[in-house]
Amino acid sequence: MTSPHPRRRPQRRSEIPRGPQQTAGLQEVRDALPPAPGSCTVAPAPLPADEGVPPELLALVTYHCRHINAYLARAQHLKTLHGDSMKQWQRLVLYALTDALAHNHLLVGTLAAYLQRQDLDADLLRRYLQSPDPDRYITGEAVEHLDGLTGAVPEEAAEPVWTGIGRRIARDGG
C-alpha cells in the first residue's frame, strides 16, 4: 500500500560547518582579536538593582542592529549592482562590512562597559563576551557612548561624537 503523503525529498547536507565546528571556529576568531587601542576599564558605579532591562540599553541594541542589518543588506545587494565589476564590488562590499563590524564592536563594547560599571563579576563578563580579555571590546568610544546613554556629563568642553549619539539614542528610544 502506498502512503497518501508525497515522499519527502532527501535533505541536502550543507557544506557550511555548523554546531560544534562552527562554535569552535568562532571562538578561535574571538581569541585572535587584539586588545583595542585605548582600551579601558570602567570604574564600578552601580545603579539601584532592578530586574528590568533599562530602556536605554534596549534602544542601544535596536539602534545598532538597525544599522548593522542595513550595512549587511547593502553588502548582499551589491552583487546585483556591481556583480560585473570586481573593483567596484570589492571596494563597496568591504566598506559595508567594515561599517557593520564597527557598529557591532561599539555595541558590544558599550554593553560590556555598562555591565562593568554595574560591577558585574569579571569572570562572568569574560564568559558573556566569550573572551579572556574584555579590553578587546571596551574602548574609549564605547565608554563615551555609554556616558551619553546614561546622561553623564563629559569632561571635555566639546561633547565627544559617541556621547552625543548615545544621548540621542536614550532620548529617542533607538
Beta strands, then each sheet from edge to edge (+ up, - down):
end
